[in-house]
Amino acid sequence: MAQIAAPPLPEIPATYESFVERAKAAAAAPYRPAPEDLPQELAALNYDAYQRIVFRPEKTVTLGPRFSLQPFHRGFLQRKRVDIALQAGDGSSRRLDYDAALFDLGPALQGRTFPPSLGYAGFRLNFGFDAAKPGAQEEFLVFLGASYFRLRGKGQVYGLSARGVAVNTFGPGTEEFPDFTAFRILEPSENSEDITILALLDGPSLSGAYRFVVTPGDPAHIAVTASLHPRREIARLGLAPLTSMFLHGENGAGARGAEPFDDFRPQVHDSDGLVVETVGDRLWRPLVNGRKTTGISAFKTEPLQGFGLLQRDRRFSDYLDVQARHEDRPGLWVKPEAGSSAFASGAVQLFEIPSREEYTDNIVAAFVPTAKVVPGQSLDLTYGLTTVGAEPVALLPGTLARVVSTRVGSAERLRPTNPPSPQRRLYVIDFAGEGLPTDPNAQIDVALSASAGAFVDPFTERVAQTGGWRLYAEYRPPNSLPPGDVVLRARLSHAGRTITETWDAVA
């Protein structure tokens, strides 16, 4: 069996400020990756054998009257150890050392034991949502793998993930996946409804300190404070990154270059669009999959008001998947705190990676600052991360109506020409929201733009079945398409006032 060196005991007591000092010190030294000192028996596990390792519920670690923790076993793809310590209110601390008795190790590892220094791969947190039944706890937060973590609100199931940071996603340079290497979990006080987690992050290009103040509920919320310290210049640094899955849905069908999916389910995705809020406007970009190359889009913001990957289709009939429950998966909304200069100038960048597999995350969204990221200049950021279910929600302020569906098809179906022109595309965009006129005869003004080609003959109508409004717009591409994407935009106005968010798509 491989010998496993125990990590050093963390300082007592720990504070966010002390974690910042540890991150600064780490960034001033050459990067040394944590050793993957995993015993061969664990490294050789396949997916099925690893899934058979089950935490024993009766061994759950209590954190105050309403919270509890369960660590994840190392093995298979989860090779790296993270240092997990619990800190009581008086400042005393204890590291969570490995204990095989916490797990049913399954048949592949039956009878095996490992030393306390093996540690764990990550952890999940549980919460008693009903204050009258604090013992009836449900899992709501997971930290597992690199800097990934997943959050869900009450009644939701896990979907997309957040990350501490994204480094050189789709270049220039090699993409890196820094790791959360140490966690200090501060035990909450009596009847507290939030819990604080301190974390250290380390990777080849930077080190960082994080404080997560987590409030479970509906919605669930995390107040994130972070201090990032580069070791070297970073070409593309993604702040508050979100990672999700979009396989197919109403948005992608008919998009230029997108291959169809042969699936009994009408839609399969954890998120169906990106929202970017700037001063005076809110933009909705429906997601697309099935194209041959990765789509990269940028939405400039000065300053950023907020962005998120959302799941707007919230009915079972939208998916027809009994097990996956895509309709109950949360969106996540990122909102910078006032004065967080890291979000003052830059762009929200969206990456849509072609995928034929629903078990693979293929969507990334992050804020990329304009300023160069160089050694010796730290980035300090504070932002909120909140789960989003059915809209409207207070997180997205104002009275702008939402884009609730985008469908694309041949314009020949409703407006045939002789001879037929298959290049003509009809965009059908549905809007919903309380700010829309209820009079079906209301005069609706349409603002349309295309970076190449043109829209012709748009018209709108009220949809009595939903109470929303629908925009029909025929797009005619130019005879020769320019290199890169063709960007399309639309929004509706009434009585001199903008009444919808801006619909944005790639032709």
C-alpha positions as CSV (number, residue, x, y, z in Angstrom):
1,M,0.0,0.0,0.0
2,A,1.3,3.5,-0.9
3,Q,2.3,5.6,2.0
4,I,0.2,8.8,2.3
5,A,1.7,11.9,3.9
6,A,-0.7,13.7,6.3
7,P,-1.3,17.3,5.4
8,P,-0.2,19.9,7.9
9,L,-2.8,20.9,10.6
10,P,-4.5,24.2,9.7
11,E,-3.9,27.2,11.9
12,I,-6.2,27.7,14.9
13,P,-8.5,29.7,14.6
14,A,-8.9,30.3,10.9
15,T,-10.3,33.5,9.4
16,Y,-10.8,34.7,5.9
17,E,-7.9,37.1,6.3
18,S,-5.6,34.2,7.4
19,F,-6.6,32.3,4.3
20,V,-5.8,35.3,2.1
21,E,-2.3,35.4,3.6
22,R,-1.9,31.7,2.9
23,A,-3.0,32.3,-0.7
24,K,-0.5,35.2,-1.1
25,A,2.3,33.0,0.3
26,A,1.4,30.2,-2.1
27,A,1.3,32.5,-5.1
28,A,4.8,33.8,-4.3
29,A,6.2,30.3,-4.5
30,P,6.5,27.9,-7.5
31,Y,3.4,25.8,-8.0
32,R,3.7,22.3,-6.6
33,P,0.8,20.1,-7.5
34,A,-0.7,18.0,-4.7
35,P,0.6,14.4,-5.0
36,E,-2.0,11.9,-6.2
37,D,-0.8,9.5,-3.5
38,L,-3.9,7.2,-4.0
39,P,-3.6,3.6,-3.1
40,Q,-3.7,1.3,-6.1
41,E,-6.9,-0.3,-5.0
42,L,-8.7,3.0,-5.1
43,A,-7.0,4.3,-8.3
44,A,-8.0,1.2,-10.2
45,L,-11.7,1.5,-9.3
46,N,-14.1,1.8,-12.3
47,Y,-17.2,3.9,-12.3
48,D,-19.5,1.2,-11.0
49,A,-17.2,0.1,-8.2
50,Y,-16.8,3.7,-7.1
51,Q,-20.5,4.3,-7.0
52,R,-20.8,1.3,-4.7
53,I,-19.0,3.2,-2.0
54,V,-21.8,4.6,0.1
55,F,-21.7,6.9,3.1
56,R,-23.5,5.5,6.1
57,P,-26.2,8.0,7.0
58,E,-25.9,7.3,10.7
59,K,-22.3,8.5,10.6
60,T,-23.3,12.0,9.4
61,V,-21.2,14.7,11.0
62,T,-23.4,17.2,12.9
63,L,-22.9,20.9,12.4
64,G,-25.2,22.7,14.8
65,P,-28.8,21.8,15.2
66,R,-29.8,22.2,11.5
67,F,-26.7,21.4,9.4
68,S,-24.6,18.3,8.8
69,L,-21.8,17.1,6.6
70,Q,-20.9,13.9,4.7
71,P,-17.5,13.5,3.1
72,F,-16.8,11.8,-0.3
73,H,-14.4,8.9,-0.5
74,R,-11.4,9.2,-2.8
75,G,-11.1,6.8,-5.8
76,F,-11.7,6.4,-9.5
77,L,-11.6,10.0,-11.0
78,Q,-11.6,11.6,-7.5
79,R,-7.9,11.1,-6.9
80,K,-6.9,14.3,-5.1
81,R,-7.2,14.8,-1.3
82,V,-8.7,18.0,0.1
83,D,-8.0,19.0,3.7
84,I,-11.3,19.4,5.6
85,A,-11.4,20.9,9.1
86,L,-14.2,21.9,11.3
87,Q,-14.0,25.0,13.5
88,A,-16.2,25.5,16.6
89,G,-17.5,28.8,17.8
90,D,-14.7,29.0,20.4
91,G,-12.1,28.8,17.7
92,S,-11.0,25.2,18.4
93,S,-10.5,23.1,15.3
94,R,-10.3,19.5,14.3
95,R,-9.3,18.0,11.0
96,L,-11.7,15.5,9.5
97,D,-9.4,12.5,9.2
98,Y,-10.3,9.5,7.1
99,D,-12.4,6.7,8.8
100,A,-13.4,3.6,6.8
101,A,-16.2,3.0,9.3
102,L,-18.1,6.0,7.8
103,F,-18.6,4.0,4.5
104,D,-20.0,0.8,3.1
105,L,-17.0,0.3,0.7
106,G,-18.9,-2.2,-1.5
107,P,-17.8,-5.6,-2.8
108,A,-14.6,-4.4,-4.6
109,L,-13.1,-3.1,-1.3
110,Q,-14.7,-5.4,1.1
111,G,-12.5,-5.8,4.2
112,R,-10.0,-3.2,3.1
113,T,-8.7,-0.4,5.5
114,F,-6.8,2.8,4.8
115,P,-4.9,5.1,7.1
116,P,-6.5,8.4,8.5
117,S,-4.1,10.4,6.3
118,L,-6.1,9.2,3.2
119,G,-8.4,12.1,3.7
120,Y,-11.4,12.8,1.5
121,A,-12.2,14.0,-2.0
122,G,-14.8,16.6,-1.0
123,F,-18.0,16.9,0.9
124,R,-21.8,17.5,0.9
125,L,-23.8,19.6,3.2
126,N,-27.3,18.9,4.5
127,F,-29.9,21.2,6.0
128,G,-33.1,20.8,8.0
129,F,-35.4,23.0,5.9
130,D,-38.2,22.7,8.4
131,A,-37.2,24.4,11.6
132,A,-39.7,22.3,13.5
133,K,-37.9,19.1,12.3
134,P,-34.2,19.9,12.3
135,G,-33.3,16.2,12.1
136,A,-35.1,15.8,8.8
137,Q,-32.2,17.0,6.7
138,E,-31.7,17.2,2.9
139,E,-28.6,17.5,0.9
140,F,-28.3,20.9,-0.8
141,L,-24.6,21.7,-1.5
142,V,-21.7,19.7,-2.9
143,F,-18.0,20.5,-3.3
144,L,-16.3,17.8,-5.3
145,G,-13.6,17.9,-8.0
146,A,-11.2,20.8,-8.9
147,S,-13.1,24.0,-7.9
148,Y,-16.6,22.8,-8.8
149,F,-19.6,23.0,-6.5
150,R,-23.3,22.5,-7.0
151,L,-26.2,24.2,-5.2
152,R,-29.9,23.6,-5.2
153,G,-32.9,25.3,-3.7
154,K,-35.6,23.6,-1.6
155,G,-37.6,21.3,-3.9
156,Q,-35.0,21.4,-6.7
157,V,-32.6,18.7,-8.0
158,Y,-29.0,19.3,-8.9
159,G,-28.3,20.6,-12.4
160,L,-25.6,23.0,-13.4
161,S,-22.4,23.7,-11.5
162,A,-20.5,26.7,-10.3
163,R,-16.7,27.0,-10.2
164,G,-14.3,29.0,-8.1
165,V,-12.5,30.2,-11.3
166,A,-11.9,29.3,-14.9
167,V,-8.4,29.7,-16.4
168,N,-7.9,29.9,-20.2
169,T,-11.1,28.2,-21.2
170,F,-10.7,27.8,-24.9
171,G,-7.5,29.7,-24.9
172,P,-5.3,31.4,-25.7
173,G,-3.1,29.1,-23.6
174,T,-3.8,25.8,-22.1
175,E,-6.9,25.5,-20.0
176,E,-6.2,24.8,-16.3
177,F,-8.5,23.5,-13.6
178,P,-7.3,24.8,-10.2
179,D,-8.3,22.8,-7.1
180,F,-9.8,23.7,-3.8
181,T,-7.1,22.2,-1.7
182,A,-8.4,23.0,1.9
183,F,-11.7,23.8,3.5
184,R,-12.4,25.2,7.0
185,I,-16.1,24.9,7.9
186,L,-17.2,27.1,10.7
187,E,-19.9,25.4,12.8
188,P,-23.0,27.6,12.9
189,S,-24.4,29.0,16.0
190,E,-27.7,27.9,17.6
191,N,-30.6,28.3,15.2
192,S,-28.4,29.8,12.5
193,E,-29.8,29.5,9.0
194,D,-26.5,30.1,7.3
195,I,-23.1,28.4,7.4
196,T,-19.6,29.8,6.5
197,I,-17.0,27.9,4.5
198,L,-13.4,29.1,4.0
199,A,-11.5,27.6,1.1
200,L,-8.0,27.7,-0.4
201,L,-7.6,27.3,-4.2
202,D,-4.3,26.5,-6.0
203,G,-3.3,25.9,-9.6
204,P,-0.3,26.5,-11.9
205,S,-1.3,30.1,-12.7
206,L,-2.8,31.4,-9.5
207,S,-3.7,30.8,-5.8
208,G,-6.8,32.2,-4.1
209,A,-8.8,32.4,-0.9
210,Y,-12.6,32.1,-0.7
211,R,-15.3,32.7,1.9
212,F,-18.7,31.2,1.1
213,V,-21.6,32.3,3.4
214,V,-24.3,29.8,2.4
215,T,-28.0,30.3,3.1
216,P,-30.1,27.3,2.1
217,G,-33.8,27.7,1.2
218,D,-36.0,28.6,-1.7
219,P,-34.0,30.3,-3.2
220,A,-30.6,29.2,-1.9
221,H,-27.9,31.8,-1.8
222,I,-24.2,32.0,-1.4
223,A,-22.4,35.3,-0.7
224,V,-18.9,34.8,-2.2
225,T,-15.8,36.8,-1.2
226,A,-12.6,35.9,-3.0
227,S,-9.0,37.1,-3.3
228,L,-7.1,35.8,-6.3
229,H,-3.3,36.0,-6.6
230,P,-1.7,35.2,-10.0
231,R,1.6,33.5,-10.3
232,R,1.9,34.5,-14.0
233,E,0.0,36.4,-16.6
234,I,-3.3,34.8,-17.5
235,A,-4.7,35.3,-21.0
236,R,-8.3,34.6,-20.1
237,L,-9.5,34.5,-16.5
238,G,-13.2,33.6,-16.0
239,L,-14.7,35.0,-12.8
240,A,-17.8,33.4,-11.2
241,P,-18.0,30.7,-13.9
242,L,-21.0,28.5,-14.4
243,T,-21.0,25.1,-16.2
244,S,-24.0,23.4,-17.6
245,M,-25.4,20.9,-20.1
246,F,-27.5,21.6,-23.2
247,L,-28.1,18.6,-25.4
248,H,-31.1,19.6,-27.4
249,G,-34.3,21.6,-27.1
250,E,-36.6,24.0,-28.9
251,N,-33.8,26.6,-29.1
252,G,-31.5,24.5,-31.2
253,A,-33.9,22.8,-33.6
254,G,-33.5,24.5,-37.0
255,A,-30.4,26.6,-36.1
256,R,-27.9,26.8,-39.0
257,G,-25.4,23.9,-38.9
258,A,-27.0,22.2,-35.9
259,E,-27.6,18.4,-36.3
260,P,-30.9,17.1,-35.2
261,F,-31.2,14.7,-32.2
262,D,-33.1,11.4,-32.5
263,D,-34.7,11.3,-29.1
264,F,-38.1,10.5,-27.7
265,R,-37.8,13.4,-25.3
266,P,-38.6,16.8,-26.7
267,Q,-35.8,18.5,-24.7
268,V,-32.8,17.5,-22.7
269,H,-30.9,20.2,-20.9
270,D,-30.0,21.6,-17.4
271,S,-30.1,25.2,-18.8
272,D,-31.8,26.6,-21.9
273,G,-30.4,30.2,-22.0
274,L,-27.9,32.8,-20.8
275,V,-29.2,36.1,-19.3
276,V,-26.9,39.1,-19.1
277,E,-28.0,42.3,-17.4
278,T,-26.4,45.6,-18.0
279,V,-27.4,49.1,-17.1
280,G,-30.9,49.7,-18.8
281,D,-31.1,46.3,-20.6
282,R,-31.4,42.6,-20.1
283,L,-30.4,40.1,-22.8
284,W,-31.5,36.5,-23.4
285,R,-29.4,34.2,-25.5
286,P,-31.0,30.8,-26.2
287,L,-28.5,27.9,-26.1
288,V,-27.7,25.8,-29.2
289,N,-25.9,22.5,-29.6
290,G,-25.1,20.2,-32.5
291,R,-22.9,22.5,-34.5
292,K,-19.5,21.2,-35.7
293,T,-17.3,23.7,-33.8
294,T,-17.5,25.4,-30.4
295,G,-19.4,28.6,-30.4
296,I,-17.8,31.5,-28.5
297,S,-19.8,34.6,-27.8
298,A,-19.0,37.7,-25.8
299,F,-21.4,40.3,-24.2
300,K,-19.6,43.5,-23.2
301,T,-20.7,44.9,-19.8
302,E,-19.5,48.1,-18.1
303,P,-20.3,47.5,-15.3
304,L,-21.8,44.1,-15.0
305,Q,-25.2,44.1,-13.3
306,G,-25.6,40.3,-13.3
307,F,-25.6,37.2,-15.4
308,G,-26.9,33.6,-15.2
309,L,-27.6,30.3,-16.9
310,L,-31.3,29.7,-16.4
311,Q,-33.8,26.9,-17.0
312,R,-37.0,28.6,-18.2
313,D,-38.9,25.6,-19.3
314,R,-40.4,24.3,-16.0
315,R,-43.0,21.7,-17.0
316,F,-42.7,17.9,-17.1
317,S,-44.3,18.0,-20.5
318,D,-41.3,20.0,-21.8
319,Y,-39.0,17.0,-21.2
320,L,-41.0,13.8,-20.5
321,D,-38.0,12.4,-18.5
322,V,-39.3,10.8,-15.3
323,Q,-35.9,10.2,-13.7
324,A,-33.9,13.3,-14.7
325,R,-36.5,15.9,-13.7
326,H,-35.0,18.6,-15.8
327,E,-38.0,20.8,-15.0
328,D,-36.9,20.9,-11.4
329,R,-33.2,21.9,-12.0
330,P,-32.2,25.3,-10.9
331,G,-30.7,28.2,-12.7
332,L,-27.9,30.2,-11.1
333,W,-27.7,34.0,-11.0
334,V,-24.5,35.9,-10.4
335,K,-24.8,39.4,-9.0
336,P,-21.7,41.5,-8.2
337,E,-21.8,43.4,-4.9
338,A,-21.5,47.2,-5.2
339,G,-17.9,48.3,-5.3
340,S,-16.5,45.0,-6.6
341,S,-14.1,46.5,-9.1
342,A,-13.2,43.1,-10.7
343,F,-16.6,43.3,-12.5
344,A,-16.3,46.9,-13.6
345,S,-15.2,46.3,-17.2
346,G,-15.2,43.2,-19.3
347,A,-17.5,40.7,-21.0
348,V,-19.6,37.8,-20.1
349,Q,-18.3,35.0,-22.4
350,L,-20.3,32.0,-23.4
351,F,-18.9,28.8,-24.7
352,E,-21.2,26.2,-26.5
353,I,-19.2,23.0,-27.0
354,P,-20.7,20.4,-29.5
355,S,-21.8,17.3,-27.6
356,R,-23.8,14.2,-28.3
357,E,-23.8,13.0,-24.7
358,E,-26.1,14.3,-21.9
359,Y,-23.7,13.3,-19.2
360,T,-21.2,15.8,-20.3
361,D,-21.3,19.5,-19.4
362,N,-20.8,21.4,-22.6
363,I,-21.9,25.0,-21.7
364,V,-19.6,27.5,-19.9
365,A,-20.4,31.1,-19.0
366,A,-18.1,33.4,-17.1
367,F,-17.2,37.1,-16.7
368,V,-13.8,37.9,-18.2
369,P,-12.3,41.2,-17.1
370,T,-10.8,43.7,-19.5
371,A,-7.8,44.4,-17.3
372,K,-4.7,42.2,-17.7
373,V,-4.2,39.6,-15.0
374,V,-0.6,39.7,-14.0
375,P,1.6,38.6,-11.1
376,G,1.7,41.0,-8.2
377,Q,-1.8,42.4,-8.8
378,S,-4.5,40.6,-6.8
379,L,-8.1,40.5,-7.7
380,D,-10.6,41.0,-4.9
381,L,-14.2,40.2,-5.7
382,T,-17.5,39.8,-4.0
383,Y,-20.7,38.5,-5.6
384,G,-23.9,36.7,-4.8
385,L,-24.8,33.3,-6.3
386,T,-28.5,32.5,-6.1
387,T,-30.7,29.6,-7.3
388,V,-33.5,30.5,-9.8
389,G,-36.6,28.4,-10.3
390,A,-39.8,29.5,-12.0
391,E,-39.8,33.1,-13.1
392,P,-40.6,36.0,-12.6
393,V,-38.2,36.4,-9.7
394,A,-37.0,39.4,-7.7
395,L,-33.4,38.7,-8.8
396,L,-34.2,40.0,-12.3
397,P,-35.6,43.5,-11.5
398,G,-37.9,45.6,-13.6
399,T,-40.9,44.9,-15.7
400,L,-39.3,43.6,-18.8
401,A,-41.1,40.6,-20.2
402,R,-39.0,37.4,-20.7
403,V,-38.2,35.4,-23.7
404,V,-39.8,32.0,-23.0
405,S,-39.2,30.1,-26.3
406,T,-37.3,30.4,-29.6
407,R,-38.2,28.3,-32.5
408,V,-36.6,28.3,-35.9
409,G,-37.8,26.7,-39.2
410,S,-38.1,27.1,-42.9
411,A,-39.9,30.3,-43.9
412,E,-41.3,28.3,-46.9
413,R,-43.8,26.6,-44.6
414,L,-45.9,29.8,-43.9
415,R,-44.6,32.0,-46.7
416,P,-43.9,29.8,-49.8
417,T,-42.0,31.2,-52.7
418,N,-41.6,30.0,-56.3
419,P,-39.0,28.7,-56.7
420,P,-38.5,27.7,-53.0
421,S,-35.6,29.4,-51.2
422,P,-34.4,27.0,-48.4
423,Q,-32.0,29.7,-47.0
424,R,-35.0,31.7,-45.7
425,R,-35.5,31.1,-42.0
426,L,-38.5,32.0,-39.8
427,Y,-37.9,32.9,-36.2
428,V,-40.8,32.5,-33.8
429,I,-40.1,34.1,-30.4
430,D,-42.5,34.0,-27.5
431,F,-42.5,36.6,-24.7
432,A,-44.3,36.4,-21.4
433,G,-44.6,38.8,-18.5
434,E,-46.9,41.1,-16.6
435,G,-45.7,44.2,-18.4
436,L,-47.1,43.0,-21.8
437,P,-50.3,44.7,-23.1
438,T,-53.5,42.7,-22.7
439,D,-55.3,44.3,-25.6
440,P,-54.8,42.1,-28.7
441,N,-55.1,45.2,-30.9
442,A,-52.3,47.1,-29.1
443,Q,-49.7,48.7,-31.3
444,I,-46.4,46.8,-30.8
445,D,-43.2,48.2,-32.2
446,V,-40.5,45.7,-33.2
447,A,-36.7,46.5,-33.1
448,L,-34.8,44.0,-35.2
449,S,-31.2,43.8,-36.3
450,A,-28.8,41.4,-38.0
451,S,-25.0,41.7,-38.4
452,A,-25.4,40.3,-41.9
453,G,-28.4,39.7,-44.1
454,A,-31.8,41.1,-43.1
455,F,-35.1,40.6,-41.4
456,V,-38.2,41.1,-43.5
457,D,-41.9,41.4,-42.7
458,P,-42.0,41.0,-38.9
459,F,-45.3,40.9,-37.2
460,T,-46.6,40.2,-33.7
461,E,-49.7,38.8,-32.2
462,R,-51.1,38.2,-28.7
463,V,-51.2,34.6,-27.7
464,A,-54.5,34.2,-25.9
465,Q,-53.6,30.7,-24.7
466,T,-50.7,32.0,-22.6
467,G,-51.4,35.7,-22.2
468,G,-48.0,36.5,-23.9
469,W,-47.0,37.9,-27.3
470,R,-45.4,36.2,-30.2
471,L,-43.0,37.7,-32.8
472,Y,-42.6,36.2,-36.2
473,A,-39.6,37.4,-38.2
474,E,-38.2,36.1,-41.4
475,Y,-34.5,36.2,-41.7
476,R,-32.8,36.2,-45.1
477,P,-29.0,35.6,-45.0
478,P,-26.7,37.3,-47.5
479,N,-25.6,35.5,-50.6
480,S,-22.2,35.0,-49.1
481,L,-22.0,34.5,-45.3
482,P,-19.2,36.4,-43.6
483,P,-16.7,34.6,-41.4
484,G,-17.8,34.0,-37.9
485,D,-21.3,34.2,-36.4
486,V,-24.2,36.3,-37.6
487,V,-25.8,38.0,-34.6
488,L,-29.5,38.6,-34.6
489,R,-31.4,40.7,-32.0
490,A,-35.0,41.7,-31.3
491,R,-37.1,43.4,-28.7
492,L,-40.6,44.8,-28.4
493,S,-41.8,48.3,-27.4
494,H,-45.3,49.7,-26.7
495,A,-46.3,53.3,-26.3
496,G,-42.7,54.5,-26.5
497,R,-41.5,52.1,-23.8
498,T,-39.4,49.0,-24.1
499,I,-41.4,46.1,-22.8
500,T,-39.2,43.0,-23.3
501,E,-35.7,41.9,-22.7
502,T,-33.5,41.7,-25.8
503,W,-33.5,38.4,-27.6
504,D,-30.1,37.6,-29.0
505,A,-29.2,34.6,-31.2
506,V,-26.6,33.4,-33.7
507,A,-28.0,32.6,-37.2
